[in-house]
């Protein structure tokens, strides 16, 4: 059974930090590129960051460059999103996604809420 379980969300003040985790099971994690997406109320889901299967390349949305860092630990079947200098506009539900590059087969987690507010 494929599972992607996000954790680490919560309420944080502007300028603060959070570290999201996404624990994977039920598939060969190291064969999948991993991504973090977010969706704010009333908006579409947008790509935040992604990372290759072995973590040798990353990509970020312009809005988070220099503030967020995606990483993965294939031994722990986990992908992370370190979020620093958070802004109110970062408020959203954050989802992780696993994608098998060869076929496009994708799995999604259930999401974790991040709220940036004073």
C-alpha angles and dihedrals in degrees: 000000000000115000134175112183119188123201140164101069124132146117117315135168121247110278092028131118139236133180117213122201130196116196116200131202139163098046140057099277096192091059093061133078110227131217141181119219131179136203124197121200111284093007137098125258112271134194113250102176142335138197134199125248094267097031097246095127135034136185131200139193111250090242093064103032111129092015106060129052126194120203139160140208109206091188089061096036089233137129122199138201116201108199119194133174090023119201131201088251089063088070107121146106108280120214132188121216132195118206128188099217096205095058107013092239106158139190128195134205124226095252138244124235121239118189121184111194141131 
